[in-house]
Amino acid sequence: MSLAAGAPIPSSSRTISGYYTLAGLYTLSAAAIWGVNTLFLLDAGLSFFEVFVANAAFSLGTVLFEIPTGVVADTLGRRMSFLLSVSVLGLSTLAYVGLAEIDAGVIAFSAASMVMALGFTFYSGAMEAWLVDALAATGYRGILDRVFARGSQVTSAAMLVGTIGGGFLGQIDLSIPYVLRSILLVAVFVVAFVVMHDVGFTPRPVSAGQLPAEIAKSARAGVAFGWGQRPLRLLMLASALQLGFLSWAFYASQPYLLDLLESDAVWVVGVVAAAIALSTMAGNQIVSIAARRCGRRTTLLLIAAVVQTAAAVVLGVADSFWVALPALLLVTAGLGVTSPVRQAYLHQLVPSEQRATVVSFDSMVSGAGGVGAQVGLGALGEARSVGSAFVVGGLAMAGAIPLFAAVRRRSGPADQIAGSRGGVESSCPHGLPAVATVDAIALEEQEPALAARA
């Protein structure tokens, strides 16, 4: 719901604190299973390849559901979308436990994974759009990269706690982290119901009969305001390569590292997942430091992409746990750099009304990359070796480098982290009023395309 008429608008600091709280609690709940998910599915009777078929079904679900759930966030409200996310995610997580008890097989787990993806897509665009709209409404004059970076640090810390706890609980029984996640999500629902309100955005009701038209409208908006802008299109393609590989690599690393360590201790993968969280926090801190100076976002994106590519190849050829683990952590540290920078770049160029839709469209493109990576690298890992799949995936991820270079050549305010040439979130006196200018430019550029499609 939106704030009642006459109700005071929360300050920027309260909005940011609410964002950190909700994002942290949500990630804490979700992360309880991340460190043990592959081992859980293997224990449930799936083969290595079938595990990644189920994971690919999750990625496919994000492709199918991102636009429809973006409609929910852009019409019924960001708050409603978040509450739906928590509810669906909790129920689908319990479904995983039930399916494991009856040895349901890969088809049933794939179906449950798609429902789980529905839960995450309700979250993906809504939370970011809620934050950016609320900050614009409260006159925030800070650097958005820094807010996203610190938010990523909060979620990484939550992942740290969640994955370590899930790993040790999984040592007792692999189903316990799943039950814990569902319990925690009940608490998240209660907190969000009380704390989260739509500020700077007015929800509007949509009937069931209007939904198809709204979905088509949102799809056109996602294409026009997202894919239709060349810099964002290039960033989306780069994300499909990078996150496609990482969506496979995170889960493939669990049995891979245990094999290199010659151990079957479940708690080890929980600790590794926690180390991954720390590495992403380190990457976030790099962004926070860089945001204090007048730098360019594409500089960070290019350096991170080069490091990630090299580290992924080393990870694949390593014959020692103690070589492979640092390589994996370099890959994930790169993610800690690229994610907040990409988020801020995107929000500089997208008007408020289309923010949730474009973020969802961006996630949809990444999900498409995940489908191909999960199936292709999963099959290669089973047919050849997991190490060779890491090498191939790392080389494929190198395709992001020329894409970032092409974005850099276009330059413009969106590429400036701070300074007199900075865009929306410049630390200079211009501040957030520049939002109107950037949104107007985007609207002027996209109106002909939208009119042609209408």
C-alpha positions in Angstrom: 0.0 0.0 0.0 1.0 3.6 -0.4 1.2 6.0 2.5 -2.1 7.4 3.7 -2.9 10.9 2.6 -1.2 13.5 4.9 1.1 10.9 6.4 4.7 12.1 6.7 7.2 10.8 4.1 10.0 8.8 5.7 13.5 10.5 5.6 16.1 9.2 3.2 18.1 7.7 6.1 15.0 5.7 7.3 14.4 4.6 3.7 17.9 3.3 3.3 17.9 1.7 6.7 14.6 -0.1 5.8 16.2 -1.2 2.5 19.2 -2.7 4.3 17.0 -4.4 6.9 14.6 -6.0 4.4 17.3 -7.0 1.9 19.4 -8.4 4.8 16.6 -10.5 6.3 15.5 -11.7 2.9 19.0 -12.8 2.0 19.5 -14.4 5.4 16.5 -16.5 4.8 17.3 -17.4 1.2 21.0 -18.1 1.9 20.2 -20.9 4.4 20.1 -23.4 1.6 22.6 -21.9 -0.9 25.7 -23.7 0.6 24.0 -27.1 0.5 21.6 -27.0 -2.4 23.7 -29.2 -4.8 24.4 -31.7 -2.1 20.7 -31.8 -1.1 19.6 -32.5 -4.7 22.3 -35.2 -5.1 21.2 -36.8 -1.8 17.6 -36.7 -3.1 18.6 -39.0 -6.0 19.4 -36.6 -8.8 22.5 -37.1 -11.0 25.0 -34.2 -11.4 23.5 -33.3 -14.8 19.9 -33.6 -13.4 20.9 -31.2 -10.6 21.6 -28.5 -13.2 18.5 -29.4 -15.2 16.5 -28.5 -12.1 18.6 -25.3 -11.7 18.1 -24.5 -15.4 14.4 -24.8 -14.7 14.8 -22.1 -12.1 16.6 -19.9 -14.6 13.9 -20.6 -17.2 11.3 -19.5 -14.6 13.0 -16.2 -14.2 12.8 -15.7 -18.0 9.1 -16.5 -18.0 8.0 -14.7 -14.9 10.1 -11.5 -14.8 7.8 -9.4 -17.0 4.5 -10.6 -15.4 5.8 -10.0 -11.9 7.2 -6.7 -13.0 3.6 -5.7 -13.9 2.6 -6.5 -10.4 5.3 -4.2 -9.0 4.5 -1.4 -11.5 0.8 -1.5 -10.9 -0.3 -3.1 -7.5 2.9 -1.8 -5.9 6.4 -2.7 -4.8 5.2 -3.7 -1.4 2.6 -6.1 -2.7 5.2 -7.7 -5.0 7.7 -8.2 -2.1 5.1 -9.8 0.1 4.1 -12.2 -2.7 7.8 -13.0 -3.2 8.2 -14.0 0.5 5.0 -16.1 0.4 5.8 -18.0 -2.8 9.4 -18.6 -1.8 8.5 -20.0 1.5 5.9 -22.5 0.1 8.2 -23.6 -2.7 11.1 -24.2 -0.3 8.9 -26.6 1.8 7.9 -28.3 -1.5 11.6 -29.2 -2.0 11.6 -31.0 1.4 8.5 -32.9 0.5 9.8 -33.9 -2.9 13.0 -35.2 -1.4 11.1 -37.4 1.0 9.3 -39.2 -1.8 12.3 -39.4 -4.2 10.2 -37.4 -6.7 12.8 -37.1 -9.4 14.1 -34.4 -11.7 10.8 -33.4 -13.3 9.1 -32.7 -10.0 12.1 -30.8 -8.7 12.3 -28.8 -11.9 8.6 -27.8 -11.5 9.3 -26.7 -7.9 12.3 -24.8 -9.1 10.2 -22.8 -11.5 7.7 -21.9 -8.7 10.7 -20.9 -6.6 11.8 -18.7 -9.5 8.4 -17.1 -9.5 9.0 -16.1 -5.9 12.4 -14.5 -6.6 11.1 -12.6 -9.7 8.5 -10.9 -7.5 11.5 -9.6 -5.5 14.0 -8.7 -8.2 12.6 -5.5 -9.7 10.4 -4.4 -6.8 13.0 -3.8 -4.1 15.3 -1.7 -6.2 12.4 0.3 -7.7 11.0 0.9 -4.2 14.4 2.2 -2.9 15.1 4.5 -5.9 11.6 6.0 -6.0 11.6 6.6 -2.2 15.0 8.3 -2.3 13.9 10.5 -5.2 10.7 11.5 -3.2 12.8 12.3 -0.1 15.3 14.5 -2.0 18.3 12.2 -1.5 21.6 13.8 -2.8 24.0 11.0 -2.3 25.7 8.5 -4.6 23.4 5.6 -5.5 26.4 3.3 -6.3 27.4 3.6 -2.6 23.9 2.8 -1.4 23.8 -0.3 -3.6 27.3 -1.3 -2.6 26.5 -1.0 1.1 23.3 -2.8 0.5 25.3 -5.6 -1.2 27.6 -5.6 1.8 24.6 -6.1 4.1 23.2 -9.0 2.0 26.7 -10.5 1.8 26.9 -10.4 5.6 23.5 -12.0 5.7 24.7 -14.6 3.2 27.8 -15.2 5.4 25.6 -16.0 8.4 23.0 -18.0 6.5 25.4 -20.2 4.5 27.6 -21.0 7.6 24.5 -21.8 9.6 23.0 -23.8 6.8 26.2 -25.7 6.3 26.4 -26.8 9.9 22.7 -27.6 10.1 23.0 -29.6 6.9 25.7 -31.7 8.5 22.9 -32.9 10.8 20.3 -33.3 8.1 20.3 -31.7 4.7 16.6 -30.8 4.9 17.0 -28.7 8.1 18.2 -25.6 6.2 15.2 -25.7 4.0 12.8 -25.8 6.9 14.7 -23.0 8.6 14.4 -20.8 5.5 10.6 -21.2 5.5 10.4 -20.2 9.1 12.6 -17.2 8.6 10.5 -16.1 5.7 7.5 -15.8 8.0 9.4 -13.3 10.1 10.4 -11.4 6.9 6.8 -11.2 5.9 5.8 -9.6 9.2 8.6 -7.1 9.1 7.9 -6.1 5.5 4.2 -5.8 6.2 4.9 -3.2 8.9 8.0 -1.4 7.5 7.6 -1.3 3.7 5.3 1.3 2.1 5.2 2.6 -1.4 6.8 6.1 -1.3 7.2 8.1 -4.5 5.0 5.7 -6.4 1.2 5.4 -6.5 -0.1 1.8 -6.9 -3.1 1.3 -9.3 -5.5 -1.6 -9.3 -5.5 -3.9 -12.3 -8.3 -6.4 -13.1 -7.7 -10.0 -14.3 -9.0 -8.9 -17.7 -6.5 -6.1 -18.0 -3.5 -8.3 -17.1 -2.7 -9.5 -20.7 -2.7 -5.9 -22.0 -0.6 -4.7 -19.0 1.9 -7.5 -19.5 2.2 -6.6 -23.2 2.6 -3.0 -22.3 5.3 -3.8 -19.7 7.1 -6.0 -22.3 7.2 -3.1 -24.7 8.4 -0.8 -22.0 11.1 -3.2 -21.0 12.3 -3.4 -24.6 12.0 0.4 -25.2 13.5 1.7 -22.0 15.9 -1.2 -21.4 16.8 -3.2 -24.4 16.1 -0.2 -26.7 18.9 1.8 -25.1 22.2 0.6 -26.5 24.3 1.0 -23.3 21.7 -1.0 -21.3 21.4 -3.6 -24.1 25.2 -4.1 -24.0 25.2 -4.4 -20.2 22.4 -6.9 -20.3 24.2 -9.1 -22.8 27.4 -8.9 -20.6 25.2 -9.9 -17.6 23.8 -12.9 -19.4 27.4 -14.1 -20.0 28.7 -13.4 -16.5 25.7 -14.3 -14.4 24.9 -17.3 -16.6 28.3 -18.7 -15.8 28.2 -17.7 -12.1 24.7 -19.3 -11.6 26.3 -22.6 -12.6 29.7 -22.1 -11.0 28.4 -21.3 -7.5 26.6 -24.7 -7.2 29.1 -26.7 -9.3 31.8 -25.5 -6.9 30.3 -27.4 -4.0 31.0 -31.0 -5.0 34.1 -29.8 -7.1 35.9 -28.3 -4.1 35.0 -31.3 -1.9 36.5 -33.6 -4.5 39.7 -31.5 -4.5 39.8 -31.6 -0.7 39.0 -35.3 -0.7 36.3 -34.7 1.9 32.5 -35.3 2.2 32.1 -32.8 5.1 29.0 -30.8 4.4 30.1 -27.9 6.8 33.0 -27.2 4.4 30.7 -26.0 1.6 28.9 -23.8 4.1 32.2 -22.2 5.1 33.2 -21.8 1.4 29.8 -20.1 0.7 30.5 -17.8 3.6 34.0 -17.0 2.2 32.2 -16.2 -1.1 30.0 -13.7 0.8 33.1 -12.1 2.3 34.7 -11.8 -1.2 31.6 -10.1 -2.6 31.7 -7.7 0.4 35.3 -6.9 -0.5 34.2 -6.2 -4.1 31.5 -3.9 -2.7 34.0 -2.0 -0.7 36.1 -1.4 -3.8 33.0 0.3 -5.3 32.5 2.4 -2.1 36.0 3.6 -2.3 35.9 4.3 -6.0 32.7 6.3 -5.6 34.5 8.9 -3.5 36.4 10.0 -6.6 35.4 11.1 -10.0 35.8 7.8 -11.7 34.0 6.0 -14.5 31.8 3.0 -13.9 33.1 1.1 -17.0 36.6 1.2 -15.6 35.4 -0.9 -12.7 33.4 -3.2 -15.0 36.3 -3.8 -17.3 38.9 -4.6 -14.6 36.5 -6.9 -12.8 35.6 -8.7 -16.0 39.3 -9.4 -16.8 40.0 -10.6 -13.3 36.9 -12.9 -13.3 37.9 -14.5 -16.6 41.4 -15.3 -15.6 40.3 -16.6 -12.2 37.7 -18.8 -13.7 40.2 -20.5 -16.0 42.6 -21.0 -13.0 39.7 -22.5 -11.1 39.1 -25.1 -13.8 42.8 -26.2 -14.2 43.6 -26.2 -10.5 44.5 -29.6 -9.0 44.5 -28.3 -5.4 41.7 -27.1 -3.2 44.0 -24.3 -1.9 44.5 -23.0 -5.4 40.9 -23.4 -6.6 39.3 -21.7 -3.6 41.2 -18.3 -4.0 40.4 -18.4 -7.7 36.7 -18.9 -6.9 36.8 -16.0 -4.4 38.3 -13.7 -7.1 35.5 -14.6 -9.4 32.9 -13.7 -6.8 34.7 -10.6 -5.6 34.3 -9.4 -9.2 30.6 -9.9 -8.9 30.7 -7.7 -5.8 32.1 -5.0 -8.0 30.0 -5.4 -11.1 26.5 -5.8 -9.5 26.1 -2.4 -7.7 27.8 -0.5 -10.6 25.4 -2.1 -13.1 22.5 -1.3 -10.9 23.4 2.3 -10.6 24.1 2.7 -14.3 20.7 1.2 -15.2 18.7 3.4 -12.8 20.4 6.5 -14.2 18.7 5.9 -17.6 15.3 4.5 -16.7 12.3 6.6 -15.6 10.5 5.9 -12.3 7.4 4.3 -13.9 9.5 1.7 -15.8 12.1 1.0 -13.1 10.7 -2.3 -11.8 9.9 -3.5 -15.3 13.3 -2.7 -16.7 15.1 -4.3 -13.8 12.9 -7.4 -14.3 13.7 -7.4 -18.0 17.4 -7.2 -17.1 16.9 -10.2 -14.8 15.1 -12.0 -17.6 18.0 -11.6 -19.9 20.4 -12.9 -17.2 18.1 -15.8 -16.6 18.2 -16.7 -20.3 22.0 -16.9 -20.0 21.5 -19.0 -16.9 19.4 -21.6 -18.8 22.1 -22.1 -21.4 24.9 -22.2 -18.8 23.2 -24.6 -16.4 22.3 -27.1 -19.1 25.5 -26.8 -21.3 28.1 -26.6 -18.5 26.2 -29.2 -16.5 26.3 -31.6 -19.4 29.9 -30.9 -20.1 30.8 -31.4 -16.4 29.2 -34.8 -16.4 30.5 -35.9 -19.8 34.1 -34.6 -19.4 35.0 -33.0 -16.1 33.8 -30.2 -13.9 37.2 -28.5 -14.3 36.9 -28.4 -18.1 33.4 -26.9 -17.7 34.9 -24.1 -15.5 37.5 -23.4 -18.2 34.9 -23.2 -21.0 32.6 -21.1 -18.9 35.4 -18.7 -17.9 36.4 -18.3 -21.6 32.7 -17.6 -22.5 32.5 -15.0 -19.7 35.4 -13.2 -21.4 32.8 -12.1 -24.0 31.7 -9.4 -21.5 34.9 -7.5 -21.9 34.3 -6.1 -25.4 30.7 -5.4 -24.4 31.9 -3.2 -21.5 34.4 -1.6 -23.8 31.6 -0.7 -26.2 29.6 0.9 -23.3 32.7 2.9 -22.3 33.1 4.3 -25.8 29.6 5.8 -25.5 30.6 7.6 -22.3 28.0 10.1 -21.1 26.8 11.1 -17.5 25.7 7.6 -16.7 29.3 6.4 -16.9 30.4 8.9 -14.3 30.4 7.7 -10.7 30.8 11.2 -9.3 32.1 14.7 -10.2 30.8 17.6 -12.2 30.0 15.3 -15.1 28.2 12.7 -12.9 24.7 11.7 -13.6 21.7 11.2 -11.3 23.7 10.2 -8.2 26.5 12.7 -8.5 28.1 13.8 -5.3 28.3 17.3 -6.7 25.7 20.0 -5.8 23.5 19.0 -8.7 22.3 15.9 -6.7 19.0 14.1 -7.4 17.3 16.9 -9.3 19.2 15.6 -12.3 16.8 12.6 -12.2 14.3 14.7 -14.1 16.8 15.6 -16.7 18.0 12.1 -17.3 14.4 10.7 -17.3 13.4 13.4 -19.8 16.2 12.5 -22.1 15.3 8.8 -21.9 11.6 9.6 -22.5 12.4 11.8 -25.5 14.7 9.1 -27.0 12.2 6.3 -26.5 8.8 8.0 -27.3 9.1 7.4 -31.0 9.8 3.7 -30.4 6.9 3.4 -28.0 4.5 5.2 -30.4 5.5 3.0 -33.2 4.7 -0.1 -31.1 1.4 1.2 -29.8 
